[in-house]
Amino acid sequence: MLGLIALACSTICGHAGGVDFTGARLSNDWDKKALTASLSQGSIRIRAKQGLAFDDASSWTVRLAKPVPVSPEQALVFSISTGKSHRPFWQNLLFSLRVNGKPVEAVATLSTARLDLVVADNGEPYAPYSPNGRFTMAVAIPSHQLKSMTILTAGAAGMDMTLSSFRLEQRATVMAPAQRVQQANLSQQEIAAMAQEAWGAFSAFSAEPQHYGLRHDPAKRAVLLEDQSQMLDVSGGWFDAGDYGRYTVNTAHSAKLILLSHTLAPDAVSTTALAQSGVRGALDWLLKMQRGDGAAYHKVASADFPPMTTTPDGDRAKRTIAPITSTATAQLATALHLGAMVFDDPAYGRAADRARAWLARNPGLKMIPARFGKHAYGGHYGDDEDGDERFMALAAHQLRTGRSSLTQADFATARKRFLKTRGDAGWKNTDLFGLWMVQASGDARGQDLLQQTADHWLSAQSRSPLRIPYVSEEPVLWGFNGRMALRAWHMALAGQTFTRADWAQGGRATLGWFFGGNPNGQIMVTGKGKGRIKHPHFRPHTSGAIALPEGLLVGGPNQETDLKAHPPLARHVDDAASYRTNEVAINWQAAFASALSLIAHQRDDLTTGSVVPLP
């Protein structure tokens, strides 16, 4: 069992690089009476009570009178030792540390090497247990002050663990080579050209038979998982990513992002860009995924992913339609509200209203399991929270109709939820998009959150040696490039909407990451040019069905790869087998293309470049 021991330090003070525990008070917050903790002479010892066979976890707090000032160049360093009786229960894990209530990233200092953390089943990064019994660790501090430390212990027999010798040390920061940063300084004309290429790249995702020259379309009809006597027409739409699955959540999310960008900045994300993306075909496919009562089926896919050598024409596996979910229904409603407004199509509006009515009748979360029997049927797109999707769907209805759909209670709940997840906007955390729709409807109730978020990411960018809106304690996980593209999109949009040159220029500076300003000097976009991605994880290409597409964004670095000798931001490889780092996806492409267009079309007073007319 994984347990929690919270150490909210409030009397620790730093002097001469050390952290002094003099005068600290240790209190027991939560105890299953299996462990005991003690604080003495700058060390914290956690151990099992004598005679207990199973060592559970408890919560302990050390309170500070004053926070300790910390510079961005400093890290918290401490020693860890375990007693001879200590034997981990699971995954050979020892503990996870939080500083100021947030997960930390392990770093190197001038005296310590970086110790890689292991992501456990609960999603927390853990320090591995050392059979040697003692090691030293350094972690980044996620603010300018040391306020608290939290230890999450992994279960162990004979628990006996001591943390000691706490001190602040200078970090060993690896800067991007100057020549790589120089390569990333794109002109407005180059950004505009890349935007046009990125929009055109959407055609590579098209599942239409005529696009791939399919003689047969095995994906045209699919069977309902819940009633296999029924088959539905599910032809068209977008392939989701590197596979041939098509998922309502991510199709609707990607279409929504494109349509919202056009709504907020029609001169930048033009009608030509909409046509190049094929977004209307995606909306038409969403109509096919809606049940008669308004609910949306979650996805359509085969039981297993086909081999990388399988062409679209050669993939004859039976397609199955997964059950309805509330998140898919809310995402579909949002995209179709926007589609009805942008394309003046009443069919989209009627479908969006049916989805909205179903959501009102069914207020609880409805989600499918990750697997049905032994099969996953493609990507899960699971979510244990649908309040953000419901908020976004109501905001889209408000934008389309001009009628207020959101109460003060809706905003209060959304505000609390948003402040916890704003750094992770995407298909799963959607409040950011709802707030932009509220803003576009003329309702200013979310304006402060949009501005706070732009400031948050600009501040992170100012501390990053790579000039990206990323804070060092964030995990580097699947789709890192997509998250950076979304943050560039938001900063560019906030700069234009609220006339803030620093936000606009922050969005523009983020583009350097994609075009060589990263630890590997890699251009993160497919194409034939030097430094570009040549081997994306994308079955239509790896199977030989189509030539290498130009302008597709790959997922980027991922700490959960086998490249443990490299720091997390350098764990990327241009290899078709590396789905964790080199897959492409419609949601990342939508964010990337939209961000490029917004930045290429920034006003003269918001950028050092010139506005470039887009087609």
C-alpha positions in Angstrom: 0.0 0.0 0.0 1.2 3.5 -0.8 0.8 5.9 2.1 1.3 9.5 2.8 3.6 11.3 5.2 3.2 15.1 5.0 6.0 17.3 6.2 4.9 20.9 6.0 8.1 22.6 7.1 7.5 25.9 8.9 10.4 26.4 11.3 13.2 25.2 9.0 15.6 28.0 8.1 18.6 27.9 5.8 22.0 29.2 6.7 25.3 28.6 5.0 23.5 26.3 2.5 22.2 24.0 5.3 18.6 23.6 6.4 18.3 23.9 10.2 15.5 22.1 12.0 16.1 23.9 15.3 12.8 24.7 17.1 10.7 22.7 14.7 7.5 21.0 15.9 6.5 17.5 14.7 2.8 16.7 14.8 1.0 13.5 13.8 -1.8 14.3 11.4 -3.0 10.9 10.3 -2.0 7.6 11.8 -2.9 3.9 11.3 -0.7 3.2 14.3 1.8 1.2 12.3 4.6 3.7 12.0 6.3 6.2 14.2 8.3 9.3 13.2 10.8 11.4 15.0 12.6 14.7 14.3 16.1 15.4 15.7 19.2 17.2 14.7 18.1 17.9 11.1 16.9 14.4 10.3 13.5 12.7 10.0 13.2 9.0 10.8 10.2 7.0 9.8 10.0 3.4 11.1 7.7 0.6 12.0 6.4 0.1 15.5 7.9 -3.0 17.1 6.1 -6.3 16.6 3.9 -5.2 13.6 4.2 -7.4 10.6 2.6 -5.0 8.1 4.0 -1.5 8.0 1.3 1.0 6.9 1.8 4.8 6.5 1.1 7.8 8.6 1.1 11.5 8.2 3.4 13.8 10.1 3.9 17.6 9.9 6.8 19.9 10.8 5.6 23.5 10.9 7.7 26.6 10.0 7.5 30.1 11.2 9.0 31.5 8.0 9.5 30.1 4.5 13.1 29.7 3.3 14.1 31.9 0.4 15.4 29.9 -2.6 16.8 31.1 -5.9 15.8 29.3 -9.2 19.5 28.1 -9.5 19.3 26.2 -6.2 18.1 22.7 -5.5 17.2 20.9 -2.2 19.8 18.1 -1.5 19.4 15.5 1.2 20.6 12.0 2.2 18.5 8.9 2.5 19.3 5.8 4.4 17.4 2.6 5.2 17.8 0.2 8.0 18.7 -3.5 7.6 15.1 -4.6 8.2 13.6 -2.4 5.4 12.2 -4.5 2.6 10.0 -2.9 -0.1 6.6 -4.5 -0.9 6.1 -3.3 -4.5 8.1 -2.2 -7.6 11.3 -1.8 -5.5 10.1 1.7 -4.6 11.2 3.7 -1.5 9.4 7.1 -1.4 8.1 10.1 -3.4 8.8 13.6 -2.3 6.7 16.7 -2.8 8.0 20.2 -2.1 5.4 22.9 -1.4 2.7 20.4 -2.1 3.8 19.7 -5.6 5.6 16.7 -7.2 9.3 17.3 -7.8 11.8 16.6 -10.6 15.1 15.1 -9.6 18.0 17.3 -10.8 21.8 17.4 -10.6 23.8 19.8 -8.6 27.5 20.7 -8.6 28.1 17.9 -6.1 25.4 15.3 -6.9 24.4 13.4 -10.1 20.8 13.2 -11.2 19.0 10.2 -9.8 16.2 9.1 -12.1 12.8 8.6 -10.5 10.4 5.8 -11.4 6.7 6.5 -12.1 4.7 4.2 -9.9 1.2 2.7 -10.5 -0.4 5.7 -8.8 1.3 8.1 -11.2 3.7 9.5 -8.6 7.5 9.6 -9.3 9.3 7.5 -6.7 12.9 7.2 -5.7 14.0 3.6 -6.1 15.0 1.6 -3.1 18.8 1.1 -2.8 20.1 -2.2 -1.5 23.2 -0.3 -0.5 21.1 1.4 2.2 22.2 5.0 1.5 22.2 7.6 -1.3 21.9 11.3 -1.9 19.2 13.0 -3.9 18.7 16.6 -5.3 15.3 18.0 -6.3 14.0 21.2 -7.9 12.0 23.5 -5.6 8.8 24.6 -7.4 8.8 28.2 -6.1 11.1 30.9 -4.8 10.6 29.7 -1.2 10.9 26.4 0.6 7.6 26.0 2.5 6.9 22.3 2.8 8.0 18.8 2.0 5.8 15.8 1.6 7.0 12.2 1.6 4.8 9.4 0.1 6.2 6.2 1.3 5.9 2.9 -0.6 4.9 0.0 1.7 7.7 -2.0 3.2 8.3 -4.8 5.7 10.4 -3.5 8.6 10.0 0.1 7.5 13.1 2.1 8.7 14.0 5.2 6.6 15.9 8.3 7.5 16.1 11.6 5.6 18.9 13.9 6.8 21.6 16.5 5.8 19.1 18.8 4.2 20.8 21.7 2.3 20.5 24.0 -0.6 23.0 23.7 -3.5 23.7 25.2 -6.9 22.0 23.3 -9.7 24.0 22.0 -12.6 21.9 23.4 -15.5 22.4 22.2 -19.0 21.9 25.0 -21.5 20.9 24.4 -25.1 23.8 24.9 -27.4 23.9 28.5 -28.7 23.9 27.4 -32.4 20.7 25.4 -31.9 18.9 28.4 -30.3 20.1 30.5 -33.2 18.6 28.0 -35.7 15.3 28.4 -34.0 15.0 32.2 -34.7 12.4 32.0 -37.4 11.1 34.9 -39.4 7.4 35.7 -39.7 7.5 34.5 -43.3 9.0 31.1 -42.2 6.4 30.8 -39.4 3.6 31.5 -41.9 5.0 28.9 -44.3 5.1 26.4 -41.5 1.5 27.2 -40.6 0.3 26.5 -44.1 2.3 23.2 -44.1 0.8 22.2 -40.7 -2.7 22.8 -41.9 -2.1 20.8 -45.1 -0.7 17.9 -43.0 -4.2 17.2 -41.6 -4.9 15.4 -44.9 -2.6 12.6 -43.7 -5.1 11.8 -41.0 -8.1 11.6 -43.3 -9.9 8.2 -43.2 -11.8 8.8 -46.3 -11.4 5.9 -48.8 -10.8 8.2 -51.8 -7.8 9.8 -50.0 -6.0 6.5 -49.6 -7.3 5.0 -52.8 -8.9 2.1 -50.9 -10.6 -0.6 -52.9 -12.3 -1.7 -49.7 -13.2 0.2 -46.6 -13.2 -2.2 -43.7 -13.8 0.8 -41.4 -17.0 2.0 -43.1 -19.3 -0.1 -41.0 -18.9 -1.1 -37.4 -20.8 -3.2 -34.9 -22.1 -1.9 -31.6 -20.3 -3.5 -28.7 -23.5 -3.6 -26.6 -25.7 -5.1 -29.3 -23.7 -6.9 -32.0 -26.7 -7.4 -34.1 -26.5 -3.7 -35.0 -24.1 -2.2 -37.5 -23.7 1.6 -38.2 -22.1 3.7 -40.9 -18.9 5.2 -39.4 -17.1 6.1 -42.6 -15.0 9.2 -42.8 -13.4 11.3 -40.1 -9.8 11.4 -39.0 -7.4 8.6 -38.0 -6.6 9.7 -34.4 -2.9 9.3 -34.4 -0.4 6.6 -35.5 -3.2 3.9 -35.6 -6.5 3.5 -37.5 -8.7 4.1 -34.5 -11.2 7.0 -34.5 -12.2 8.5 -31.2 -15.1 10.8 -30.5 -13.3 12.6 -27.6 -10.1 13.5 -29.5 -11.8 14.2 -32.8 -14.3 16.6 -31.1 -11.5 18.2 -29.1 -9.3 18.8 -32.1 -12.2 20.1 -34.2 -13.2 22.4 -31.3 -9.6 23.8 -31.0 -9.5 24.6 -34.7 -13.0 26.2 -34.8 -12.4 28.1 -31.6 -9.1 29.5 -33.0 -11.0 30.6 -36.1 -13.7 32.2 -34.0 -11.3 34.1 -31.9 -8.8 35.0 -34.7 -10.5 34.6 -38.1 -7.8 36.6 -39.9 -5.1 34.2 -38.6 -6.9 30.8 -38.7 -8.6 31.5 -42.0 -11.4 29.7 -43.9 -8.6 28.2 -46.1 -7.0 26.7 -43.0 -10.3 25.2 -42.1 -10.6 23.6 -45.5 -7.0 22.3 -45.4 -7.6 20.7 -42.0 -10.7 18.9 -43.2 -12.5 19.9 -40.0 -15.9 19.8 -41.6 -15.4 16.1 -42.5 -14.6 15.5 -38.9 -17.8 17.2 -37.8 -19.8 15.1 -40.2 -18.2 12.0 -38.7 -19.2 13.1 -35.2 -22.9 13.2 -36.3 -22.5 9.5 -37.1 -21.2 8.9 -33.6 -24.3 10.3 -31.9 -27.1 8.1 -30.7 -30.7 9.0 -31.3 -31.2 10.3 -27.7 -28.3 12.7 -28.1 -25.6 10.7 -26.3 -22.3 10.1 -28.1 -20.5 6.8 -28.6 -17.0 7.0 -27.2 -14.9 5.5 -30.0 -14.7 3.1 -33.0 -11.7 0.8 -33.4 -10.6 -2.8 -33.8 -9.9 -5.0 -30.8 -6.1 -4.6 -31.1 -3.7 -2.3 -32.9 -2.6 -3.7 -36.3 1.1 -4.2 -37.1 3.0 -1.2 -38.3 3.2 -2.7 -41.8 -0.6 -2.9 -42.2 -1.9 -0.5 -44.8 -5.4 1.2 -44.4 -6.6 -1.0 -47.2 -5.1 -4.1 -45.7 -6.6 -3.6 -42.2 -9.6 -5.9 -42.5 -10.1 -6.3 -38.7 -13.7 -5.9 -37.5 -14.5 -2.4 -36.2 -16.4 -2.1 -33.0 -18.3 0.9 -31.5 -17.7 1.4 -27.8 -20.6 2.5 -25.5 -21.7 6.1 -24.8 -19.9 8.3 -22.3 -20.7 11.7 -20.8 -17.2 13.1 -21.8 -17.6 12.1 -25.4 -21.1 13.7 -25.4 -19.9 17.0 -24.0 -17.0 17.1 -26.4 -19.3 16.4 -29.3 -21.8 19.0 -28.2 -19.0 21.6 -27.9 -17.6 20.9 -31.4 -21.0 20.9 -33.0 -22.1 24.2 -31.3 -19.0 25.8 -32.8 -19.5 24.1 -36.2 -23.1 25.3 -36.3 -21.9 28.9 -35.7 -18.9 28.8 -38.1 -20.5 27.0 -41.0 -24.1 28.2 -40.4 -25.3 24.6 -40.5 -28.5 23.9 -38.6 -27.9 20.1 -38.6 -24.8 20.7 -36.3 -26.9 23.0 -34.1 -29.7 20.4 -33.7 -27.2 17.7 -32.9 -25.5 19.9 -30.3 -28.8 20.7 -28.7 -29.7 17.0 -28.4 -26.3 16.3 -26.8 -26.9 19.2 -24.4 -30.4 17.9 -23.4 -28.9 14.4 -22.8 -26.3 15.8 -20.5 -28.9 17.7 -18.6 -31.0 14.5 -18.1 -27.9 12.5 -17.1 -25.8 14.6 -14.6 -23.5 11.9 -13.5 -20.2 10.8 -14.9 -20.6 7.9 -17.4 -17.3 6.3 -18.6 -16.4 3.1 -20.3 -13.8 0.6 -18.8 -10.2 0.7 -20.2 -10.7 -2.8 -21.6 -13.5 -5.1 -22.6 -12.5 -8.6 -21.7 -8.9 -8.9 -23.0 -9.2 -6.1 -25.6 -8.7 -2.4 -25.4 -10.3 -1.4 -28.7 -7.8 1.3 -29.3 -6.9 4.2 -27.1 -9.0 4.6 -23.9 -9.4 8.3 -23.6 -10.7 7.7 -20.1 -11.5 10.4 -17.6 -12.7 10.3 -14.0 -14.0 13.9 -14.1 -16.5 15.3 -16.6 -17.3 18.6 -14.9 -14.8 20.5 -17.1 -16.3 19.0 -20.3 -19.8 19.9 -19.1 -18.7 23.5 -18.3 -17.1 23.8 -21.7 -20.2 22.5 -23.5 -22.4 25.1 -21.7 -19.9 27.8 -22.6 -20.1 26.7 -26.3 -23.9 26.9 -26.1 -23.6 30.4 -24.6 -21.3 31.5 -27.4 -23.5 30.1 -30.1 -26.9 31.3 -28.8 -25.9 34.5 -27.0 -27.9 33.3 -24.0 -26.2 33.0 -20.6 -25.9 29.2 -19.8 -23.5 29.3 -16.9 -24.4 30.2 -13.3 -22.1 31.7 -10.6 -22.0 28.2 -9.0 -20.7 26.8 -12.4 -17.9 29.4 -12.4 -17.0 28.9 -8.7 -16.6 25.1 -9.3 -14.7 25.6 -12.6 -12.4 28.2 -11.0 -11.4 25.8 -8.2 -10.9 22.9 -10.6 -9.0 25.0 -13.2 -6.4 26.4 -10.8 -5.4 22.8 -10.1 -5.0 21.7 -13.7 -4.3 24.8 -15.9 -0.8 23.5 -16.8 -2.4 20.4 -18.3 -5.0 21.7 -20.7 -6.0 19.3 -23.5 -8.7 16.7 -24.3 -8.8 15.6 -20.7 -8.7 19.0 -18.9 -10.9 21.4 -20.9 -11.7 24.3 -18.6 -9.3 26.5 -20.5 -11.2 26.2 -23.7 -14.5 26.8 -21.9 -13.1 30.0 -20.5 -12.0 31.2 -23.9 -15.6 30.5 -25.2 -17.0 32.5 -22.3 -14.6 35.4 -23.2 -15.7 35.2 -26.9 -19.3 35.4 -25.9 -18.7 38.8 -24.2 -18.8 37.4 -20.7 -15.8 38.6 -18.7 -16.3 36.3 -15.7 -13.3 34.1 -16.8 -11.0 36.8 -18.0 -8.8 36.9 -14.8 -8.1 33.2 -15.1 -7.1 33.5 -18.7 -4.7 36.3 -17.8 -3.3 34.5 -14.8 -2.6 31.5 -16.9 -0.7 33.5 -19.5 1.3 35.1 -16.7 1.9 31.6 -15.1 3.4 30.2 -18.3 5.3 33.4 -19.2 6.9 33.2 -15.7 7.9 29.6 -16.3 9.3 30.5 -19.6 11.5 33.2 -18.2 13.1 30.7 -15.8 13.6 28.0 -18.5 17.0 27.9 -20.2 15.3 26.6 -23.3 12.7 29.5 -23.3 9.7 27.2 -23.1 6.6 27.5 -20.8 7.7 24.6 -18.6 8.5 24.3 -14.9 11.2 21.9 -13.9 9.1 19.8 -11.5 6.6 18.9 -14.3 6.8 15.3 -15.5 7.8 14.9 -19.2 5.1 12.6 -20.4 3.3 11.6 -23.6 2.6 14.5 -25.9 5.0 17.0 -24.4 5.2 18.8 -27.8 1.4 19.1 -27.9 1.4 20.7 -24.4 4.0 23.2 -25.5 2.0 24.0 -28.6 -1.1 24.6 -26.5 0.7 26.9 -24.2 2.2 28.9 -27.2 -1.4 29.0 -28.5 -2.8 30.4 -25.3 0.0 33.0 -24.8 -0.3 34.2 -28.4 -4.1 34.4 -28.1 -4.0 36.2 -24.7 -1.4 38.6 -26.1 -3.7 39.5 -29.0 -6.9 39.6 -27.0 -5.7 41.6 -24.1 -3.0 43.6 -26.0 0.0 42.3 -24.0 3.2 42.2 -26.1 5.0 40.1 -23.5 2.5 37.3 -23.7 2.4 37.4 -27.5 6.2 37.4 -27.7 6.3 34.5 -25.2 4.1 32.5 -27.5 6.5 33.3 -30.4 9.6 32.4 -28.4 8.1 28.9 -27.6 8.3 28.0 -31.3 12.0 27.7 -31.0 11.6 24.5 -29.1 10.0 22.8 -32.2 12.6 24.0 -34.7 15.9 22.9 -33.0 16.0 24.8 -29.7 15.9 21.6 -27.7 18.6 19.4 -26.1 18.8 17.2 -29.2 18.7 20.0 -31.8 15.8 18.1 -33.4 13.2 19.7 -35.7 10.1 18.1 -34.3 8.2 18.2 -37.6 8.1 15.6 -40.4 9.7 16.4 -43.8 12.6 15.9 -46.1 14.7 18.8 -44.9 17.8 18.5 -42.8 17.0 17.8 -39.1 13.4 17.0 -39.6 11.6 13.8 -38.5 12.0 11.0 -41.0 10.5 8.1 -39.2 7.2 9.0 -37.5 5.1 6.4 -35.7 2.3 6.6 -38.3 0.9 3.4 -39.9 -0.2 5.0 -43.2 3.4 5.9 -43.8 5.3 3.0 -42.2 3.1 0.6 -44.2 4.1 2.3 -47.4 0.5 3.5 -48.2 1.6 7.1 -48.4 4.9 9.0 -48.8 6.4 10.9 -45.8 3.9 13.6 -44.9 5.3 17.2 -44.6 4.5 19.1 -41.5 3.3 16.6 -38.9 4.3 17.3 -35.3 5.5 14.3 -33.3 4.9 13.8 -29.5 8.4 14.7 -28.4 10.5 13.7 -25.3 9.0 11.3 -22.8 10.7 10.4 -19.5 9.0 6.9 -19.6 11.4 5.6 -22.3 14.4 3.4 -22.1 16.7 6.4 -22.6 17.5 6.7 -18.9 21.0 7.9 -19.5 19.6 11.2 -20.9 17.7 13.9 -18.9 13.9 13.8 -19.5 13.8 16.6 -22.0 16.3 14.8 -24.2 14.5 11.5 -24.2 13.4 11.5 -27.8 14.3 9.4 -30.8 13.3 9.6 -34.4 12.2 6.0 -34.7 8.9 4.7 -36.0 8.9 2.1 -33.2 9.1 4.8 -30.5 5.4 5.4 -30.1 6.1 7.2 -26.8 8.2 9.9 -28.5 7.6 9.8 -32.3 3.8 9.3 -32.7 1.7 11.9 -34.4 -1.8 12.9 -33.3 -4.7 15.2 -34.4 -4.8 17.0 -31.1 -1.2 18.0 -31.2 -1.5 18.9 -34.8 -4.5 21.1 -34.1 -2.7 23.0 -31.4 0.5 23.3 -33.4 -1.2 24.6 -36.6 -3.4 27.0 -34.7 -0.4 28.4 -32.7 1.7 28.9 -35.8 -1.1 30.8 -37.5 -1.8 33.0 -34.5 1.9 33.8 -34.2 2.4 34.4 -37.9 -0.4 36.9 -37.8 0.4 38.8 -34.7 -0.1 42.6 -34.9 2.9 44.9 -35.4 2.6 46.3 -31.9 2.7 42.9 -30.3 5.8 41.4 -32.0 9.1 42.4 -33.4 8.2 40.8 -36.7 5.6 41.9 -39.3 2.1 40.5 -39.8 2.2 38.0 -42.7 -1.0 37.6 -44.7 -2.2 34.0 -44.6 -4.2 32.3 -47.4 
